[in-house]
């Protein structure tokens, strides 16, 4: 890509992730020029940033050489996008109030290009009314926001404030650079299911499928980045809640179906969850004990079919219903049969045989099945699969209009 990102690295422990972000963007063919704040240089050295980016790193507002050769005005306008990662509470406050007392804040005030921030701070700082006011001001000014995510922090606290992962930020950057900032799914509502379901046997045991939720969560994030109002209905998963997504947590298939129906009407439904096909007909109230070596008798009953239910709604059916087919053999053949059986519009089929490493892994290789036939996609990261699928969904609606 003939695109340039100006990366401003703020001061915070999350600054080390900026180095990985540079690598991710360079892999995608994006030129990255780095700017270090004074505080940022306490966590990341100019040499590290320069070595990974292959570009000179800028730090000093009053550098005679830089001002003579380029100047902060030119530097602020030579990029296609400015990215602040990590965006500390202090940097966000400066941006919101137009301060320009160092190189980073001056660049942000002088630029005529879009700005994207990846907030990172203590959970109490993130929740403070001043930070919330500054965030709303920045959004009103057109600043793009990625994250933060929920999780454990270096200070020992837990909550929102962790900087989004470099892969997530890189995906958001690529979405912007490829779309020119357009939000093709703005005004659309999407429901995405993700993760496994847990069907109780007794209070301590359950039936489940092997699913981390990585792919479903990535799809929800990709749809949200393209402007869709996205509701993520997820079974038990350790994946962080994607930025800009409304999360509904469930345990069982019946709870997942009820949450999907409650989220209707919607334009898009993507059923990426690994829903357990069966549940125990009569869940034990107490833990089933081993007595005399006799095996317990477990009667199974079928769970509701969420994909088929959404596909066959008499009224209020989403315009586009996408299912997933996790197969261990004859992947395309079984997916084509599933497309007809379920009544959905598309099926995303993937090989989840143990040797594939799909369940719990970072990569996926899928086939997009529709009435037009099967389209084979190359192996790529789950985030890249999500971005490509979201782009296809956006084009589907653009073609219809």
Secondary structure by P-SEA (a helix, b strand, c coil): cccccbbbbcccccccaaaaaaaaaaaabbbbbbbbcccccccccaaaaaaaacbbbbcccccaaaaacccaaaaaccccbbbbccccaaaaaaaaacccccaaaaaaaaccbbbbbbccccccccccaaaaaaaaaaaaaccccccccccccccccccccccccaaaaaaaaaaaaaaccccccccbbbbbbbcbbbbbccccbbbbccccaaaaaaaaaaaaaaccbbbbbcccccccccccbbbbbbccaaaaaaaaaaaccccbbbcccccccccccccccccccccccbbbbbbbbbcccaaaaaaccccccccbbbbbbbcccaaaaaaaaaaaaaccccccccccccccccccccbbbbbbbccccbbbbccccaaaaaaaaaaaaaaaaaaac
